[in-house]
Amino acid sequence: MATTCKAALISALVFLAACATTSDSGDKPRDGYFFVGGRYIDTDKGPMMARQMYVEYHLPAVQTHPYPIVMIHGAAQTGTNFTGTPDGRKGWAQFFVERGYAVYVVDQPARGRSAYLDSLGPNIRFSAAQLEQRFTAHEKHNLWPQAKLHTQWPGTGQRGDPTFDQFYASQVQYIGVNAVTQELNRDAGAALLDKIGPAIVMTHSQSGAIGWPIADARPKLVKGIIAAEPSGPPFADAVFSTNPSRLWGVTDIPMTYNPPITEAKQLSVVQQATADGPNLERCRLQAEPARKLTNLVGIPVLILASESSYHAVYDHCTSKYLAQAGVPNSFVRLEDVGIRGNGHMLMIEKNNLEIADFIEKWVAKSVR
């Protein structure tokens, strides 16, 4: 009897301690990290873990929105894109936490704090000149018609400027095979949603082609997709080359279509005879009747294009392709809502919080 009473007392104390911990932690924001996915792979040095994804979480004192936001960076970047700016200002992660959202910021598998293993594929890295020409000082190079409209980079955007040097210091190597990157992130992203539950997926650039397969793998757990200048356009590159790419439409890896297909070449592709407007890419779409991306149907989607980015040439094609495939979406050119002068790295430019505010208002209205 004494043993039974002692066990009951211990159980009660453990329960009370758990309640106290929950109450205390709810009074203030919480931050931490964990890893998802990953498996051991045999190497000549013994078993090593690969494919895991680092996840950093930021939880508000009071979560006022039911769904957290998962922020996934683009090529050569890490989660630091969202947790601050190179000139020391507030990032999108802090903005959304202050608005009552739980936020999860990742480093893609084999990138940053998610360890790389040689067998996953070759690594490449951007040069400083590439960043100046495409991201930070493209108004000085005019490699596409809209480039001259850039005004929002905080600094000169060139080597030797402290903000640029901080930005370039943050750049890392990344796997140079898009299909491998998308597969790794689809699996790790699905594992993350299995752990945290339903969420909004925010992507940028390269990770645009990651958000779609995560939603395809976990359609019930993706409550919205915010695609800031997502990887595109469908079926072939634009601006810097015309190489075939994203042969599954918006990805380089299989997606679920109806009627079903087993190979990308089963998609019949036609290119617009004329572009939708001046200085725009002629979009490649499906020949009608178009197959539908059935697992993405019903998920609210926001696609953002900046005024001066090279994505201004072709992001409308991604929007048109999704709509044709049965996925209605909101395509917004930022200049059309009064947000001017942005380049591709919109989350760290001078007006980054103005853009975050626009996104938050869309989420409040569109995600249920």
N, C-alpha and C positions, 0 to 999 in steps of 0.2 A: 504494500500500500504506500509506504514512504517513497519507494522508487518511482511509483506511478505519479504521486503528487509532485515529486521533484521534476520529473519529465514534463509534466503539464505546466509547472511554473516556468521552466526554461523556454518552452514553446511560447508561452504568453509574453515573456520578456523579449524574445526574438521578434514576435509580431509587433509589439509596441515600438521596438527599436526601428523596425522597418518603416512603420508609420511616421515616426519622428523624422527619419532621414528624408522621406518623401516630402514631408511638410517643409523642412528646412531648405531643401534644394529647390523647392518651388518659389522661394522668396527672392532668388537672384538668378541672373543668367548663368548658364553652365557651358563649359567648353571641354572638349576632349577629342580622342581619336580612337579608331579601331581599324582592323583590316577585314576585308571580305574576299571570298573566292580564294584561289590559290590551291596548288597541289604540289606534292613532291615529285621531282623528276630525277631519274638516275643520270648522273654525270660521271666523268672520269675522276672527279674529286669526291664522289659520294652523292647521296641524295641532297637536292637543293629545291627550295620552294620557288615556284614561278606562277605568274598569272594573277597574283594577288593585287588588290587595290587598296591604297591608303585612303581613309575617309576621316575627315576632320569635321566635328559637329559643333555647332553654335546654337544653343537653345535659349530662347528668351525667358525672362522671369515668368511671364504669363503668355502662353501661346494662344493667340486670338484667332489664328487661321487653322483649319483642320488638317491641311496637307503641308508637309515640309517642302522645301525646294532643294533639289539636288543640282549642284552647279558643276558642270563638266567643261574643262578648258579645251583649247584647240592645240594645233601642232606646235611643237617646240616650247610650249608653255607648261605651267603647273597650276595648282590651285591658288597660287599667289595672285593670279589675275583678278580674283574675286575678293581677296582679303585685304586689299589696300591698293595704292597706286605708287608708281616709281617716285613721285614727288611728295609722298607722305600723306595723301588725303584718304578719306574714308572710302572703303570699297563696297561693292554690292552686297557682300555677305553681312557686313555690319548694318547697312541700310535696311535689309529685310528683317534682320533680327529685331531692330528697333521698331519695325512695323508689326511685330508679333508673330513672325514666321520662324519655325525651326529651319535651320540651314545646314546642309551637308555639302562640304566642298571636297572634291576628290583630286588625287593625282592619278592619272590614267595608269593602268597596269604597264609595267616596264618603263616607267617614267618617274622622275623625281623621287619621292619617298616610297614608291612602289618598285621594288628591285627589278632590275633588268637581268635577263639570262641570255647568253649569246645565241642559244638555239632558237630563240624567238624570231630572229631576223636581224638584218643589218641596220645600224644606226646612222642617221644623218643629222646635220645641224645647220641652221641658218647662219649666213655671214652677216656682219654688221651692215654691209652695203645693201643686202636684200631687205633688211628691216627698214632702213632709211627709204628705199625705193617703194616699198609696198605698204608700210604701216605708219611711219612717223614723220616723214618729210616728202611724201609723194607729190605734193604740190610743186616741188622743185624739179621733178623728173618728168611729169606729165606722160606716163606710160599708158594712160587710158583717159578718155575725154573728161570724166568727172574729177580727176585728180586735183585740178587747180582750185577746187572749191574747199580744200581742207584748211580749217582754221582752229581746230580744237585740241591739237597735241600740246601738252604743257611744256613748252621749251622749243628749242630750235629743231629737235628731232634728228640731230646729227651727232656723230662721234665727238666727244669732248664736252658736250653739254651734260651737266650732272644728271638730269632726268633720263636722257637717252642712255647714258652709261649704266645707270641703275637698271633700266629696262633690259639692256643687253646682258647685263650680269645675271639676270633672272632666266635667260634662255637656256634650254637643255637639249640634249640629243633626243631623238625620237625614232621609232621604227619606220623605215621608209617604204613599207608595204601596207597600203591602205586596208586591204582585206584582213591582214593579220591584226592590225589595230582595231578594226571594227569587231572582229570575232572576240578578241580579248575583252573589250569593253562591253560588248553585249552580255557576255557571261558574267562578268564582275558586276555590271549594273543590275542584272537580274538578281544576283545574290544580295546586293544591297537592298533592293526593294523587298525581297523575301524577308530581310531582317527588320527593316524599319516600317514596312507597310506602304500604303498608297502615298504617292508623292507627285509633285510637279517636277519635270525634268527640264533643266535649262542647259542649252548647248551653245557653243560658239565655234564658228569656222569648222575645222576638221571634225569636231565632235558633233556637228550637225548630222553627219552620216552615222553617228553612234546612237543618237536619240531615237531614230526611227526603228532600228532593230531591237533596242531595249523595249520599246513599246510593243513591237511585234511579238517579243518573247513573253511580256507580262502586260497584256492589254488591260487587265482589270486593275492593275496597280499603278498605271500611269494616268494621272488625272488631268494632266495638261502638259503641253510641250511649248517651251519658249525657245525658239531657234533664232539666235542672233547671228545674222550673216552665215547661214549654214553652208557646209561644203556642197558645191554644185558647179554648174548646172547638170541636169540629168544627161547621162550617156556620153558626154565629152567635155573636156576642159574648155575654158574660154579665157580671153585676155592674154595670158602668157603662153598658151599652147592650145592646140585643138586635139590633143591626144584622147583616145577613148578612155572613159572613166565612168564609174558608177553605172555599170551595165545592167544592174537590177533597178535602174531608175534613179533612186536616191541613195543607193548603197553599192558597195562592191561585193557584198555577201548576200546569200539568199534571203528573200522576204516572202511572206505568205500572200499569194495572189489568188483571186477567183475570177475566171476559171484558173485552176492550178497550173503551175509550170514547174519544171524540174531543172531547167537551164535558162540563163539570162537571154540567150539567143532566141528563145521562144517569144520574147516581147518584140512586137512589130513596131519599129520606130520611124517616125516621119518628122522632118524639120519644117518649120514655118517658111513659107515662101517670102514673106516680108516680116520684119521685126514689128513689135508693138509700138515702137516709137523711135525717135532718133537716138543714137548712141547706145542702143540696146542689142543684146544678143538675139538671134533668131532661135527660138526655143525648139528643142527636140521633145516631142510628145509621143504617146502611143497612137498608132493607127486605130481608128474606131472600128468596132466597139472596143473600148478600153477595158483591160482587166482591172479589178479593184483590189486595193490594199485593205482587205477585210478587217484585219486586226487593229487598224488605225482608225477605222470609222467610229465617230462619236467622241474621239478625244479632241478637246479644244486645242488648236494650234495657232500660235502667233509667230510670224516670220518678220524679222526686222532687217531693213537695209539702210545703211548710212548714206548720206548725200554724196560724199566724195570717195568712198571706197571703190575698189575694183568690183566688189560685189554688186554695186549699183547697176552694173552692166547686165547681170544675169540672175539675181535672186528671184525676180518675178517668174522665171522659168520653173524653179522649184515649186513655187506656189501654184502655178498653172498645172504642173504635173500631178501634184497631190490632189487638187480639185478634180481633175479628170479621172483620177484613180479612186474617187469616192470619198476623199478626205477634205471637207470644207476647212478653210483656214483664213485667218486674218493676215493679209500681207500689208505691211506698213512701211512706206518710205518715210524716214524720220523728218525730212524737210517738209513733208505734207502735214505734219502735226506741229510745225514750228520749231523743230529741233535741227539746227543747221550746222554744217561744217564738219561733221564727224567723219573719221576714217574707220578702218577695220577694227581697231582696238578700242571700241566704243566704251567698254566697261572701265577703262582707266584714263580716258581723256577728261578734259577740263569740266565738261558738263555731264559727267557720268551719273550723278545723282538725279539729274533731270530726266535722263533716260530710264533710270531705275524707277522713278516715280510713275512714269508712263506705263512701264511694265506692271507695276503693282496695281494700278487702276484697272488695267486689262484683266489681270488675274481676279481681282475682286468682282468684276462684272461677268467673267466668262467661265470660271472654274467652279464647279459645284460638287 
